[in-house]
């Protein structure tokens, strides 16, 4: 796996990788991460992948991180942990 870029964003850490014919977009916030795989056949360049990371996409990711945190906390609560 080859790291292509760290993409600055104030709310999440975004890292772009290339691996096995795919671009991997890794987004991290606190203890959570989301990874999206985009086939190199679906885009023409790394710039196309960066274009996918528009504000609407990133805000949806941020909301999903909040849901992930909620889901984990609920699981802890169900099991009295």
HTML snippet that shows the backbone in 3Dmol.js (N, CA, C, O; Angstrom):
<script src="https://3Dmol.org/build/3Dmol-min.js"></script>
<div id="view" style="width:600px;height:400px;position:relative"></div>
<script>
const pdb = `
ATOM      1  N   UNK A   1       0.867  -1.160   0.000  1.00  0.00           N
ATOM      2  CA  UNK A   1       0.000   0.000   0.000  1.00  0.00           C
ATOM      3  C   UNK A   1       0.912   1.219   0.000  1.00  0.00           C
ATOM      4  O   UNK A   1       1.890   1.285   0.744  1.00  0.00           O
ATOM      5  N   UNK A   2       0.574   2.171  -0.840  1.00  0.00           N
ATOM      6  CA  UNK A   2       1.374   3.382  -0.972  1.00  0.00           C
ATOM      7  C   UNK A   2       0.544   4.593  -0.569  1.00  0.00           C
ATOM      8  O   UNK A   2      -0.556   4.797  -1.082  1.00  0.00           O
ATOM      9  N   UNK A   3       1.072   5.398   0.354  1.00  0.00           N
ATOM     10  CA  UNK A   3       0.378   6.614   0.754  1.00  0.00           C
ATOM     11  C   UNK A   3       0.641   7.694  -0.278  1.00  0.00           C
ATOM     12  O   UNK A   3       1.788   7.997  -0.605  1.00  0.00           O
ATOM     13  N   UNK A   4      -0.445   8.271  -0.788  1.00  0.00           N
ATOM     14  CA  UNK A   4      -0.328   9.302  -1.803  1.00  0.00           C
ATOM     15  C   UNK A   4      -0.383  10.709  -1.225  1.00  0.00           C
ATOM     16  O   UNK A   4       0.329  11.605  -1.679  1.00  0.00           O
ATOM     17  N   UNK A   5      -1.247  10.901  -0.204  1.00  0.00           N
ATOM     18  CA  UNK A   5      -1.428  12.265   0.300  1.00  0.00           C
ATOM     19  C   UNK A   5      -2.123  12.271   1.643  1.00  0.00           C
ATOM     20  O   UNK A   5      -2.920  11.388   1.962  1.00  0.00           O
ATOM     21  N   UNK A   6      -1.800  13.292   2.424  1.00  0.00           N
ATOM     22  CA  UNK A   6      -2.595  13.681   3.576  1.00  0.00           C
ATOM     23  C   UNK A   6      -3.355  14.913   3.125  1.00  0.00           C
ATOM     24  O   UNK A   6      -2.755  15.899   2.697  1.00  0.00           O
ATOM     25  N   UNK A   7      -4.670  14.858   3.221  1.00  0.00           N
ATOM     26  CA  UNK A   7      -5.500  15.959   2.734  1.00  0.00           C
ATOM     27  C   UNK A   7      -6.013  16.723   3.948  1.00  0.00           C
ATOM     28  O   UNK A   7      -6.768  16.173   4.750  1.00  0.00           O
ATOM     29  N   UNK A   8      -5.616  17.972   4.090  1.00  0.00           N
ATOM     30  CA  UNK A   8      -6.013  18.725   5.279  1.00  0.00           C
ATOM     31  C   UNK A   8      -7.515  18.977   5.351  1.00  0.00           C
ATOM     32  O   UNK A   8      -8.164  19.302   4.357  1.00  0.00           O
ATOM     33  N   UNK A   9      -8.042  18.814   6.562  1.00  0.00           N
ATOM     34  CA  UNK A   9      -9.438  19.145   6.835  1.00  0.00           C
ATOM     35  C   UNK A   9      -9.550  19.418   8.328  1.00  0.00           C
ATOM     36  O   UNK A   9      -8.940  18.701   9.122  1.00  0.00           O
ATOM     37  N   UNK A  10     -10.309  20.431   8.736  1.00  0.00           N
ATOM     38  CA  UNK A  10     -10.360  20.779  10.158  1.00  0.00           C
ATOM     39  C   UNK A  10     -11.103  19.772  11.045  1.00  0.00           C
ATOM     40  O   UNK A  10     -10.889  19.762  12.257  1.00  0.00           O
ATOM     41  N   UNK A  11     -11.959  18.937  10.481  1.00  0.00           N
ATOM     42  CA  UNK A  11     -12.775  18.035  11.305  1.00  0.00           C
ATOM     43  C   UNK A  11     -12.328  16.592  11.294  1.00  0.00           C
ATOM     44  O   UNK A  11     -12.575  15.865  12.256  1.00  0.00           O
ATOM     45  N   UNK A  12     -11.678  16.160  10.235  1.00  0.00           N
ATOM     46  CA  UNK A  12     -11.265  14.762  10.114  1.00  0.00           C
ATOM     47  C   UNK A  12      -9.878  14.682   9.492  1.00  0.00           C
ATOM     48  O   UNK A  12      -9.458  15.564   8.743  1.00  0.00           O
ATOM     49  N   UNK A  13      -9.181  13.600   9.821  1.00  0.00           N
ATOM     50  CA  UNK A  13      -7.904  13.318   9.164  1.00  0.00           C
ATOM     51  C   UNK A  13      -8.224  12.516   7.906  1.00  0.00           C
ATOM     52  O   UNK A  13      -8.913  11.498   7.975  1.00  0.00           O
ATOM     53  N   UNK A  14      -7.732  12.966   6.771  1.00  0.00           N
ATOM     54  CA  UNK A  14      -7.997  12.291   5.501  1.00  0.00           C
ATOM     55  C   UNK A  14      -6.661  11.870   4.895  1.00  0.00           C
ATOM     56  O   UNK A  14      -5.762  12.688   4.699  1.00  0.00           O
ATOM     57  N   UNK A  15      -6.552  10.574   4.605  1.00  0.00           N
ATOM     58  CA  UNK A  15      -5.354  10.044   3.979  1.00  0.00           C
ATOM     59  C   UNK A  15      -5.766   9.288   2.723  1.00  0.00           C
ATOM     60  O   UNK A  15      -6.729   8.522   2.731  1.00  0.00           O
ATOM     61  N   UNK A  16      -5.024   9.513   1.646  1.00  0.00           N
ATOM     62  CA  UNK A  16      -5.300   8.858   0.372  1.00  0.00           C
ATOM     63  C   UNK A  16      -4.187   7.853   0.088  1.00  0.00           C
ATOM     64  O   UNK A  16      -3.002   8.182   0.141  1.00  0.00           O
ATOM     65  N   UNK A  17      -4.594   6.621  -0.216  1.00  0.00           N
ATOM     66  CA  UNK A  17      -3.658   5.546  -0.518  1.00  0.00           C
ATOM     67  C   UNK A  17      -3.951   4.986  -1.903  1.00  0.00           C
ATOM     68  O   UNK A  17      -5.037   5.175  -2.451  1.00  0.00           O
ATOM     69  N   UNK A  18      -2.966   4.298  -2.453  1.00  0.00           N
ATOM     70  CA  UNK A  18      -3.144   3.515  -3.671  1.00  0.00           C
ATOM     71  C   UNK A  18      -2.763   2.083  -3.331  1.00  0.00           C
ATOM     72  O   UNK A  18      -1.710   1.831  -2.746  1.00  0.00           O
ATOM     73  N   UNK A  19      -3.641   1.139  -3.709  1.00  0.00           N
ATOM     74  CA  UNK A  19      -3.370  -0.255  -3.375  1.00  0.00           C
ATOM     75  C   UNK A  19      -4.188  -1.180  -4.261  1.00  0.00           C
ATOM     76  O   UNK A  19      -5.410  -1.054  -4.342  1.00  0.00           O
ATOM     77  N   UNK A  20      -3.518  -2.099  -4.916  1.00  0.00           N
ATOM     78  CA  UNK A  20      -4.168  -3.186  -5.630  1.00  0.00           C
ATOM     79  C   UNK A  20      -5.233  -2.707  -6.618  1.00  0.00           C
ATOM     80  O   UNK A  20      -6.336  -3.252  -6.669  1.00  0.00           O
ATOM     81  N   UNK A  21      -4.888  -1.679  -7.403  1.00  0.00           N
ATOM     82  CA  UNK A  21      -5.814  -1.184  -8.419  1.00  0.00           C
ATOM     83  C   UNK A  21      -6.938  -0.319  -7.877  1.00  0.00           C
ATOM     84  O   UNK A  21      -7.930  -0.072  -8.563  1.00  0.00           O
ATOM     85  N   UNK A  22      -6.775   0.141  -6.635  1.00  0.00           N
ATOM     86  CA  UNK A  22      -7.821   0.968  -6.016  1.00  0.00           C
ATOM     87  C   UNK A  22      -7.193   2.152  -5.310  1.00  0.00           C
ATOM     88  O   UNK A  22      -6.050   2.099  -4.857  1.00  0.00           O
ATOM     89  N   UNK A  23      -7.960   3.210  -5.227  1.00  0.00           N
ATOM     90  CA  UNK A  23      -7.642   4.303  -4.314  1.00  0.00           C
ATOM     91  C   UNK A  23      -8.394   4.024  -3.023  1.00  0.00           C
ATOM     92  O   UNK A  23      -9.572   3.668  -3.057  1.00  0.00           O
ATOM     93  N   UNK A  24      -7.735   4.179  -1.902  1.00  0.00           N
ATOM     94  CA  UNK A  24      -8.380   4.052  -0.602  1.00  0.00           C
ATOM     95  C   UNK A  24      -8.413   5.428   0.038  1.00  0.00           C
ATOM     96  O   UNK A  24      -7.381   6.084   0.178  1.00  0.00           O
ATOM     97  N   UNK A  25      -9.595   5.854   0.422  1.00  0.00           N
ATOM     98  CA  UNK A  25      -9.779   7.122   1.112  1.00  0.00           C
ATOM     99  C   UNK A  25     -10.054   6.763   2.570  1.00  0.00           C
ATOM    100  O   UNK A  25     -11.105   6.206   2.891  1.00  0.00           O
ATOM    101  N   UNK A  26      -9.108   7.083   3.448  1.00  0.00           N
ATOM    102  CA  UNK A  26      -9.244   6.764   4.868  1.00  0.00           C
ATOM    103  C   UNK A  26      -9.532   8.058   5.620  1.00  0.00           C
ATOM    104  O   UNK A  26      -8.768   9.020   5.541  1.00  0.00           O
ATOM    105  N   UNK A  27     -10.637   8.066   6.345  1.00  0.00           N
ATOM    106  CA  UNK A  27     -11.035   9.225   7.144  1.00  0.00           C
ATOM    107  C   UNK A  27     -11.063   8.804   8.599  1.00  0.00           C
ATOM    108  O   UNK A  27     -11.622   7.760   8.932  1.00  0.00           O
ATOM    109  N   UNK A  28     -10.459   9.612   9.477  1.00  0.00           N
ATOM    110  CA  UNK A  28     -10.354   9.274  10.892  1.00  0.00           C
ATOM    111  C   UNK A  28     -10.823  10.447  11.741  1.00  0.00           C
ATOM    112  O   UNK A  28     -10.603  11.614  11.417  1.00  0.00           O
ATOM    113  N   UNK A  29     -11.475  10.088  12.836  1.00  0.00           N
ATOM    114  CA  UNK A  29     -11.884  11.072  13.833  1.00  0.00           C
ATOM    115  C   UNK A  29     -11.912  10.367  15.179  1.00  0.00           C
ATOM    116  O   UNK A  29     -12.729   9.476  15.409  1.00  0.00           O
ATOM    117  N   UNK A  30     -11.014  10.773  16.061  1.00  0.00           N
ATOM    118  CA  UNK A  30     -10.915  10.106  17.356  1.00  0.00           C
ATOM    119  C   UNK A  30     -10.603   8.638  17.157  1.00  0.00           C
ATOM    120  O   UNK A  30      -9.725   8.300  16.363  1.00  0.00           O
ATOM    121  N   UNK A  31     -11.311   7.742  17.869  1.00  0.00           N
ATOM    122  CA  UNK A  31     -11.019   6.313  17.776  1.00  0.00           C
ATOM    123  C   UNK A  31     -11.702   5.618  16.589  1.00  0.00           C
ATOM    124  O   UNK A  31     -11.627   4.396  16.462  1.00  0.00           O
ATOM    125  N   UNK A  32     -12.361   6.387  15.727  1.00  0.00           N
ATOM    126  CA  UNK A  32     -13.139   5.802  14.635  1.00  0.00           C
ATOM    127  C   UNK A  32     -12.495   6.096  13.289  1.00  0.00           C
ATOM    128  O   UNK A  32     -11.823   7.111  13.109  1.00  0.00           O
ATOM    129  N   UNK A  33     -12.717   5.181  12.347  1.00  0.00           N
ATOM    130  CA  UNK A  33     -12.247   5.420  10.987  1.00  0.00           C
ATOM    131  C   UNK A  33     -13.233   4.831   9.985  1.00  0.00           C
ATOM    132  O   UNK A  33     -13.957   3.876  10.264  1.00  0.00           O
ATOM    133  N   UNK A  34     -13.226   5.442   8.817  1.00  0.00           N
ATOM    134  CA  UNK A  34     -14.016   4.965   7.689  1.00  0.00           C
ATOM    135  C   UNK A  34     -13.079   4.894   6.489  1.00  0.00           C
ATOM    136  O   UNK A  34     -12.259   5.789   6.281  1.00  0.00           O
ATOM    137  N   UNK A  35     -13.201   3.830   5.701  1.00  0.00           N
ATOM    138  CA  UNK A  35     -12.385   3.686   4.507  1.00  0.00           C
ATOM    139  C   UNK A  35     -13.291   3.420   3.312  1.00  0.00           C
ATOM    140  O   UNK A  35     -14.175   2.565   3.353  1.00  0.00           O
ATOM    141  N   UNK A  36     -13.049   4.164   2.264  1.00  0.00           N
ATOM    142  CA  UNK A  36     -13.789   4.012   1.019  1.00  0.00           C
ATOM    143  C   UNK A  36     -12.809   3.578  -0.059  1.00  0.00           C
ATOM    144  O   UNK A  36     -11.729   4.152  -0.195  1.00  0.00           O
ATOM    145  N   UNK A  37     -13.190   2.560  -0.825  1.00  0.00           N
ATOM    146  CA  UNK A  37     -12.358   2.057  -1.908  1.00  0.00           C
ATOM    147  C   UNK A  37     -12.963   2.494  -3.240  1.00  0.00           C
ATOM    148  O   UNK A  37     -14.149   2.291  -3.500  1.00  0.00           O
ATOM    149  N   UNK A  38     -12.125   3.092  -4.069  1.00  0.00           N
ATOM    150  CA  UNK A  38     -12.560   3.558  -5.384  1.00  0.00           C
ATOM    151  C   UNK A  38     -11.657   2.894  -6.420  1.00  0.00           C
ATOM    152  O   UNK A  38     -10.438   3.057  -6.386  1.00  0.00           O
ATOM    153  N   UNK A  39     -12.252   2.158  -7.325  1.00  0.00           N
ATOM    154  CA  UNK A  39     -11.476   1.493  -8.366  1.00  0.00           C
ATOM    155  C   UNK A  39     -10.779   2.529  -9.246  1.00  0.00           C
ATOM    156  O   UNK A  39     -11.355   3.561  -9.592  1.00  0.00           O
ATOM    157  N   UNK A  40      -9.530   2.234  -9.599  1.00  0.00           N
ATOM    158  CA  UNK A  40      -8.806   3.118 -10.515  1.00  0.00           C
ATOM    159  C   UNK A  40      -9.476   3.157 -11.885  1.00  0.00           C
ATOM    160  O   UNK A  40      -9.211   4.057 -12.681  1.00  0.00           O
ATOM    161  N   UNK A  41     -10.340   2.188 -12.160  1.00  0.00           N
ATOM    162  CA  UNK A  41     -11.070   2.160 -13.435  1.00  0.00           C
ATOM    163  C   UNK A  41     -12.235   3.156 -13.434  1.00  0.00           C
ATOM    164  O   UNK A  41     -12.743   3.514 -14.497  1.00  0.00           O
ATOM    165  N   UNK A  42     -12.662   3.604 -12.247  1.00  0.00           N
ATOM    166  CA  UNK A  42     -13.814   4.505 -12.141  1.00  0.00           C
ATOM    167  C   UNK A  42     -13.439   5.978 -12.184  1.00  0.00           C
ATOM    168  O   UNK A  42     -14.315   6.833 -12.313  1.00  0.00           O
ATOM    169  N   UNK A  43     -12.162   6.285 -12.079  1.00  0.00           N
ATOM    170  CA  UNK A  43     -11.699   7.671 -12.107  1.00  0.00           C
ATOM    171  C   UNK A  43     -10.499   7.764 -13.047  1.00  0.00           C
ATOM    172  O   UNK A  43      -9.875   6.757 -13.383  1.00  0.00           O
ATOM    173  N   UNK A  44     -10.192   8.981 -13.460  1.00  0.00           N
ATOM    174  CA  UNK A  44      -9.081   9.136 -14.396  1.00  0.00           C
ATOM    175  C   UNK A  44      -7.779   9.533 -13.715  1.00  0.00           C
ATOM    176  O   UNK A  44      -6.702   9.394 -14.294  1.00  0.00           O
ATOM    177  N   UNK A  45      -7.881  10.035 -12.462  1.00  0.00           N
ATOM    178  CA  UNK A  45      -6.664  10.481 -11.786  1.00  0.00           C
ATOM    179  C   UNK A  45      -6.915  10.658 -10.301  1.00  0.00           C
ATOM    180  O   UNK A  45      -8.048  10.570  -9.828  1.00  0.00           O
ATOM    181  N   UNK A  46      -5.844  10.907  -9.583  1.00  0.00           N
ATOM    182  CA  UNK A  46      -5.936  11.214  -8.156  1.00  0.00           C
ATOM    183  C   UNK A  46      -6.767  12.478  -7.940  1.00  0.00           C
ATOM    184  O   UNK A  46      -7.464  12.596  -6.933  1.00  0.00           O
ATOM    185  N   UNK A  47      -6.697  13.412  -8.868  1.00  0.00           N
ATOM    186  CA  UNK A  47      -7.494  14.647  -8.757  1.00  0.00           C
ATOM    187  C   UNK A  47      -8.988  14.346  -8.733  1.00  0.00           C
ATOM    188  O   UNK A  47      -9.740  15.019  -8.029  1.00  0.00           O
ATOM    189  N   UNK A  48      -9.425  13.348  -9.489  1.00  0.00           N
ATOM    190  CA  UNK A  48     -10.841  12.961  -9.468  1.00  0.00           C
ATOM    191  C   UNK A  48     -11.239  12.450  -8.078  1.00  0.00           C
ATOM    192  O   UNK A  48     -12.332  12.739  -7.590  1.00  0.00           O
ATOM    193  N   UNK A  49     -10.348  11.696  -7.456  1.00  0.00           N
ATOM    194  CA  UNK A  49     -10.626  11.178  -6.120  1.00  0.00           C
ATOM    195  C   UNK A  49     -10.736  12.343  -5.141  1.00  0.00           C
ATOM    196  O   UNK A  49     -11.634  12.364  -4.300  1.00  0.00           O
ATOM    197  N   UNK A  50      -9.841  13.294  -5.244  1.00  0.00           N
ATOM    198  CA  UNK A  50      -9.884  14.470  -4.375  1.00  0.00           C
ATOM    199  C   UNK A  50     -11.190  15.251  -4.576  1.00  0.00           C
ATOM    200  O   UNK A  50     -11.735  15.808  -3.623  1.00  0.00           O
ATOM    201  N   UNK A  51     -11.682  15.287  -5.805  1.00  0.00           N
ATOM    202  CA  UNK A  51     -12.935  15.999  -6.095  1.00  0.00           C
ATOM    203  C   UNK A  51     -14.115  15.350  -5.370  1.00  0.00           C
ATOM    204  O   UNK A  51     -15.074  16.034  -5.016  1.00  0.00           O
ATOM    205  N   UNK A  52     -14.052  14.038  -5.148  1.00  0.00           N
ATOM    206  CA  UNK A  52     -15.123  13.352  -4.422  1.00  0.00           C
ATOM    207  C   UNK A  52     -15.240  13.854  -2.988  1.00  0.00           C
ATOM    208  O   UNK A  52     -16.308  13.764  -2.383  1.00  0.00           O
ATOM    209  N   UNK A  53     -14.158  14.377  -2.450  1.00  0.00           N
ATOM    210  CA  UNK A  53     -14.111  14.796  -1.051  1.00  0.00           C
ATOM    211  C   UNK A  53     -14.649  16.215  -0.874  1.00  0.00           C
ATOM    212  O   UNK A  53     -14.031  17.048  -0.211  1.00  0.00           O
ATOM    213  N   UNK A  54     -15.786  16.469  -1.465  1.00  0.00           N
ATOM    214  CA  UNK A  54     -16.401  17.794  -1.324  1.00  0.00           C
ATOM    215  C   UNK A  54     -17.039  17.936   0.053  1.00  0.00           C
ATOM    216  O   UNK A  54     -17.104  16.969   0.813  1.00  0.00           O
ATOM    217  N   UNK A  55     -17.501  19.116   0.368  1.00  0.00           N
ATOM    218  CA  UNK A  55     -18.018  19.391   1.710  1.00  0.00           C
ATOM    219  C   UNK A  55     -19.245  18.538   2.036  1.00  0.00           C
ATOM    220  O   UNK A  55     -19.419  18.130   3.185  1.00  0.00           O
ATOM    221  N   UNK A  56     -20.086  18.267   1.061  1.00  0.00           N
ATOM    222  CA  UNK A  56     -21.266  17.430   1.312  1.00  0.00           C
ATOM    223  C   UNK A  56     -20.850  16.013   1.733  1.00  0.00           C
ATOM    224  O   UNK A  56     -21.414  15.450   2.671  1.00  0.00           O
ATOM    225  N   UNK A  57     -19.869  15.449   1.041  1.00  0.00           N
ATOM    226  CA  UNK A  57     -19.389  14.111   1.380  1.00  0.00           C
ATOM    227  C   UNK A  57     -18.778  14.093   2.776  1.00  0.00           C
ATOM    228  O   UNK A  57     -19.091  13.218   3.583  1.00  0.00           O
ATOM    229  N   UNK A  58     -17.908  15.060   3.059  1.00  0.00           N
ATOM    230  CA  UNK A  58     -17.226  15.084   4.352  1.00  0.00           C
ATOM    231  C   UNK A  58     -18.219  15.297   5.494  1.00  0.00           C
ATOM    232  O   UNK A  58     -18.065  14.697   6.557  1.00  0.00           O
ATOM    233  N   UNK A  59     -19.219  16.126   5.298  1.00  0.00           N
ATOM    234  CA  UNK A  59     -20.211  16.331   6.355  1.00  0.00           C
ATOM    235  C   UNK A  59     -21.013  15.053   6.609  1.00  0.00           C
ATOM    236  O   UNK A  59     -21.364  14.766   7.753  1.00  0.00           O
ATOM    237  N   UNK A  60     -21.303  14.290   5.567  1.00  0.00           N
ATOM    238  CA  UNK A  60     -21.981  13.004   5.755  1.00  0.00           C
ATOM    239  C   UNK A  60     -21.088  12.049   6.548  1.00  0.00           C
ATOM    240  O   UNK A  60     -21.576  11.302   7.396  1.00  0.00           O
ATOM    241  N   UNK A  61     -19.790  12.072   6.276  1.00  0.00           N
ATOM    242  CA  UNK A  61     -18.831  11.248   7.020  1.00  0.00           C
ATOM    243  C   UNK A  61     -18.817  11.654   8.493  1.00  0.00           C
ATOM    244  O   UNK A  61     -18.819  10.794   9.374  1.00  0.00           O
ATOM    245  N   UNK A  62     -18.803  12.953   8.761  1.00  0.00           N
ATOM    246  CA  UNK A  62     -18.786  13.453  10.136  1.00  0.00           C
ATOM    247  C   UNK A  62     -20.048  13.000  10.877  1.00  0.00           C
ATOM    248  O   UNK A  62     -19.976  12.594  12.037  1.00  0.00           O
ATOM    249  N   UNK A  63     -21.193  13.070  10.213  1.00  0.00           N
ATOM    250  CA  UNK A  63     -22.444  12.608  10.834  1.00  0.00           C
ATOM    251  C   UNK A  63     -22.379  11.106  11.121  1.00  0.00           C
ATOM    252  O   UNK A  63     -22.871  10.639  12.148  1.00  0.00           O
ATOM    253  N   UNK A  64     -21.768  10.360  10.204  1.00  0.00           N
ATOM    254  CA  UNK A  64     -21.641   8.914  10.397  1.00  0.00           C
ATOM    255  C   UNK A  64     -20.730   8.615  11.594  1.00  0.00           C
ATOM    256  O   UNK A  64     -20.985   7.671  12.342  1.00  0.00           O
ATOM    257  N   UNK A  65     -19.675   9.406  11.778  1.00  0.00           N
ATOM    258  CA  UNK A  65     -18.821   9.240  12.957  1.00  0.00           C
ATOM    259  C   UNK A  65     -19.626   9.444  14.238  1.00  0.00           C
ATOM    260  O   UNK A  65     -19.449   8.704  15.206  1.00  0.00           O
ATOM    261  N   UNK A  66     -20.497  10.431  14.251  1.00  0.00           N
ATOM    262  CA  UNK A  66     -21.349  10.660  15.427  1.00  0.00           C
ATOM    263  C   UNK A  66     -22.246   9.458  15.681  1.00  0.00           C
ATOM    264  O   UNK A  66     -22.431   9.052  16.828  1.00  0.00           O
ATOM    265  N   UNK A  67     -22.803   8.888  14.619  1.00  0.00           N
ATOM    266  CA  UNK A  67     -23.651   7.702  14.765  1.00  0.00           C
ATOM    267  C   UNK A  67     -22.829   6.507  15.254  1.00  0.00           C
ATOM    268  O   UNK A  67     -23.306   5.721  16.073  1.00  0.00           O
ATOM    269  N   UNK A  68     -21.613   6.371  14.764  1.00  0.00           N
ATOM    270  CA  UNK A  68     -20.747   5.285  15.217  1.00  0.00           C
ATOM    271  C   UNK A  68     -20.474   5.410  16.713  1.00  0.00           C
ATOM    272  O   UNK A  68     -20.521   4.417  17.439  1.00  0.00           O
ATOM    273  N   UNK A  69     -20.190   6.613  17.169  1.00  0.00           N
ATOM    274  CA  UNK A  69     -19.949   6.845  18.595  1.00  0.00           C
ATOM    275  C   UNK A  69     -21.193   6.476  19.404  1.00  0.00           C
ATOM    276  O   UNK A  69     -21.093   5.817  20.439  1.00  0.00           O
ATOM    277  N   UNK A  70     -22.358   6.903  18.929  1.00  0.00           N
ATOM    278  CA  UNK A  70     -23.619   6.601  19.606  1.00  0.00           C
ATOM    279  C   UNK A  70     -23.841   5.093  19.673  1.00  0.00           C
ATOM    280  O   UNK A  70     -24.213   4.567  20.722  1.00  0.00           O
ATOM    281  N   UNK A  71     -23.614   4.394  18.560  1.00  0.00           N
ATOM    282  CA  UNK A  71     -23.807   2.943  18.522  1.00  0.00           C
ATOM    283  C   UNK A  71     -22.895   2.223  19.505  1.00  0.00           C
ATOM    284  O   UNK A  71     -23.325   1.289  20.181  1.00  0.00           O
ATOM    285  N   UNK A  72     -21.646   2.649  19.590  1.00  0.00           N
ATOM    286  CA  UNK A  72     -20.708   2.018  20.513  1.00  0.00           C
ATOM    287  C   UNK A  72     -21.103   2.280  21.959  1.00  0.00           C
ATOM    288  O   UNK A  72     -21.062   1.373  22.790  1.00  0.00           O
ATOM    289  N   UNK A  73     -21.484   3.509  22.261  1.00  0.00           N
ATOM    290  CA  UNK A  73     -21.912   3.838  23.621  1.00  0.00           C
ATOM    291  C   UNK A  73     -23.159   3.036  24.007  1.00  0.00           C
ATOM    292  O   UNK A  73     -23.279   2.583  25.145  1.00  0.00           O
ATOM    293  N   UNK A  74     -24.076   2.865  23.070  1.00  0.00           N
ATOM    294  CA  UNK A  74     -25.286   2.090  23.344  1.00  0.00           C
ATOM    295  C   UNK A  74     -24.941   0.631  23.624  1.00  0.00           C
ATOM    296  O   UNK A  74     -25.543   0.012  24.502  1.00  0.00           O
ATOM    297  N   UNK A  75     -23.981   0.077  22.891  1.00  0.00           N
ATOM    298  CA  UNK A  75     -23.578  -1.309  23.120  1.00  0.00           C
ATOM    299  C   UNK A  75     -22.940  -1.456  24.500  1.00  0.00           C
ATOM    300  O   UNK A  75     -23.207  -2.428  25.206  1.00  0.00           O
ATOM    301  N   UNK A  76     -22.104  -0.503  24.883  1.00  0.00           N
ATOM    302  CA  UNK A  76     -21.531  -0.530  26.230  1.00  0.00           C
ATOM    303  C   UNK A  76     -22.632  -0.485  27.277  1.00  0.00           C
ATOM    304  O   UNK A  76     -22.593  -1.235  28.253  1.00  0.00           O
ATOM    305  N   UNK A  77     -23.605   0.381  27.085  1.00  0.00           N
ATOM    306  CA  UNK A  77     -24.703   0.528  28.052  1.00  0.00           C
ATOM    307  C   UNK A  77     -25.529  -0.754  28.151  1.00  0.00           C
ATOM    308  O   UNK A  77     -25.904  -1.156  29.252  1.00  0.00           O
ATOM    309  N   UNK A  78     -25.818  -1.400  27.024  1.00  0.00           N
ATOM    310  CA  UNK A  78     -26.606  -2.634  27.039  1.00  0.00           C
ATOM    311  C   UNK A  78     -25.933  -3.735  27.842  1.00  0.00           C
ATOM    312  O   UNK A  78     -26.593  -4.601  28.416  1.00  0.00           O
ATOM    313  N   UNK A  79     -24.626  -3.686  27.870  1.00  0.00           N
ATOM    314  CA  UNK A  79     -23.869  -4.743  28.542  1.00  0.00           C
ATOM    315  C   UNK A  79     -23.257  -4.273  29.859  1.00  0.00           C
ATOM    316  O   UNK A  79     -22.384  -4.934  30.421  1.00  0.00           O
ATOM    317  N   UNK A  80     -23.724  -3.133  30.339  1.00  0.00           N
ATOM    318  CA  UNK A  80     -23.247  -2.572  31.607  1.00  0.00           C
ATOM    319  C   UNK A  80     -21.720  -2.507  31.682  1.00  0.00           C
ATOM    320  O   UNK A  80     -21.115  -2.863  32.693  1.00  0.00           O
ATOM    321  N   UNK A  81     -21.131  -2.057  30.615  1.00  0.00           N
ATOM    322  CA  UNK A  81     -19.656  -1.942  30.571  1.00  0.00           C
ATOM    323  C   UNK A  81     -19.224  -0.485  30.639  1.00  0.00           C
ATOM    324  O   UNK A  81     -18.028  -0.195  30.614  1.00  0.00           O
TER     325      UNK A  81
END
`;
const viewer = $3Dmol.createViewer("view");
viewer.addModel(pdb, "pdb");
viewer.setStyle({}, {cartoon: {color: "spectrum"}});
viewer.zoomTo();
viewer.render();
</script>
